[in-house]
Amino acid sequence: MKSSSTSKFLSRKQSPTTIALYIIFIFAFSIFIFLFNAGNIVEDQRHPIISHESRSQSETPPLSPFLQIADEELWGAPSSHGLHSCVKPTSKYKAAQGIGRYLTVKSNGGLNQMRTGLDKRSFWQDSSSFSDIFDELHFITTLQGDVRVVRELPKELELVPRARKHFTSWSSMGYYKEMMQLWEEHQVIHVVKSDSRLANNDLPLDIQRLRCRALYHALRFSPPIESLGKNLVDRLRMRGGRYIALHLRYEKDMLAFTGCTYGLTDAESEELRILRENTKHWKVKEINSTEQRIGGFCPLTPKEVGIFLQALGYPPSTLIYVAAGEIYGGEARLSELRSYFPNLVFKENLATEQELKAFAKHASQSAALDYIVSIESDVFVPSYSGNMARAVEGHRRFLGHCKTISPDRKGLVRLFDELESGEQRGDSSFSYLIRQMHKNRQGARRKRKGPSPGIKGKARFRTEESFYENPYPECICSSKAV
Ligand SMILES: *[C@@H]1O[C@H](CO)[C@@H](O)[C@H](O)[C@H]1NC(C)=O
């Protein structure tokens, strides 16, 4: 969404207008999350359809052939323990009432972070408006019991002076009450920027439920996106029944930014270093790639993903949908994953050129397709824990019937290095270690994690598990509760 797109909101009464503020924040942040992730997804990739026979001798993986792992362990969803999603307001909830006050929001969606310093092709170039990406009418009607959303300010308010405001990350309720007071003097508050973080914890239950209504009920993709997305899922099902959706983060700019050069050639490492050097707004210039990697801060390489999935016991015939931007190193690097799993599929393999044409110039719409296919997948595996991975994980946890395997990158890297040095042989005990390591990383419903101990001040908020990654307990209840 371009910064020019402005959404207008009206809330109806003073007292619970904080609710209105909240929802706008949620809305704005949802878009941010979405755009931030989508930013790296580049259109126009073409990947050949690969057959089962494409595995060449020279690329034979170091691991022994896959083990016989029970179907349930590979594909079964974690137990739901009788829990179900819950988004209804409590009896105490009062929706916002009209007071003739408005809030306008500019969705800036991580554009600035993306724009500068990246290579031309992964620039964020997307003029999509809210209604191009989301079903606007559905959004407005779904939330009408909570807040009134309008497309335009009333004529008489178009020129009135507006209070300008930034949302402040991690704010408690007090902040919103303060902000509401602005409405006593101004009919319109304009929010200039929306990529702030809503606090994860210590908010009223009804506000948290409202977040879930906004995120999981009100925000639906626009009909053309939903329809093609569902078609892609159907076509995947026709090919192989079950599939893994792999969110493969391995784009040039993110590798340059994180300083992760493991497995790259010297020339590639140097190219990334220069890109980082020349990108002004990336503050950290000197990065020890080895330390980054052993700290678990690097995305898994395509090859590492191959070893990982094989060790988990997935057979080479497994159908894998790759949700990804442009892979650094291109087809050559991707072939390191293909040698383990030849059945890699991209949306370009599933949809006709004609079908994708409408999306080709719109990175965010194209990413929306990946989002749909990822949500619907039997197993979702992110190679890196970015915003998109977290949003998909949270959504799947909310839906409750799906498995999400989050790689323990720090632990894995240690084992991969032992494999490299010969301390590990890629045998069944290696597989056992990796399966044990991920026993509790399957996207099961569990309470959201609090901040890391020992961290003080605002920094601790960053160490919390995000609400959108895990809306338990507020929006996931036992059968007895509402
Ligand atoms: C990077 O860190 C590793 C591990 O701590 C160390 O062995 C290596 O010497 C460091 N490299 C540089 C160039 O500082």
Ligand as a Chemical Component Dictionary entry (heavy atoms), coordinates in Angstrom:
data_LIG
# 
_chem_comp.id                   LIG 
_chem_comp.type                 NON-POLYMER 
_chem_comp.pdbx_formal_charge   0 
_chem_comp.three_letter_code    LIG 
# 
loop_
_chem_comp_atom.comp_id 
_chem_comp_atom.atom_id 
_chem_comp_atom.alt_atom_id 
_chem_comp_atom.type_symbol 
_chem_comp_atom.charge 
_chem_comp_atom.model_Cartn_x 
_chem_comp_atom.model_Cartn_y 
_chem_comp_atom.model_Cartn_z 
_chem_comp_atom.pdbx_ordinal 
LIG C1 C1 C 0 34.363 -14.507 14.048 1  
LIG O1 O1 O 0 33.956 -15.226 15.175 2  
LIG C2 C2 C 0 34.543 -16.513 15.282 3  
LIG C3 C3 C 0 33.873 -17.235 16.449 4  
LIG O2 O2 O 0 33.749 -16.420 17.569 5  
LIG C4 C4 C 0 36.048 -16.381 15.429 6  
LIG O3 O3 O 0 36.635 -17.654 15.543 7  
LIG C5 C5 C 0 36.578 -15.621 14.234 8  
LIG O4 O4 O 0 37.966 -15.386 14.400 9  
LIG C6 C6 C 0 35.856 -14.313 14.038 10 
LIG N1 N1 N 0 36.292 -13.748 12.774 11 
LIG C7 C7 C 0 36.698 -12.509 12.664 12 
LIG C8 C8 C 0 37.112 -12.083 11.289 13 
LIG O5 O5 O 0 36.778 -11.736 13.604 14 
# 
loop_
_chem_comp_bond.comp_id 
_chem_comp_bond.atom_id_1 
_chem_comp_bond.atom_id_2 
_chem_comp_bond.value_order 
_chem_comp_bond.pdbx_ordinal 
LIG C1 O1 SING 1  
LIG C1 C6 SING 2  
LIG O1 C2 SING 3  
LIG C2 C3 SING 4  
LIG C2 C4 SING 5  
LIG C3 O2 SING 6  
LIG C4 O3 SING 7  
LIG C4 C5 SING 8  
LIG C5 O4 SING 9  
LIG C5 C6 SING 10 
LIG C6 N1 SING 11 
LIG N1 C7 SING 12 
LIG C7 C8 SING 13 
LIG C7 O5 DOUB 14 
# 
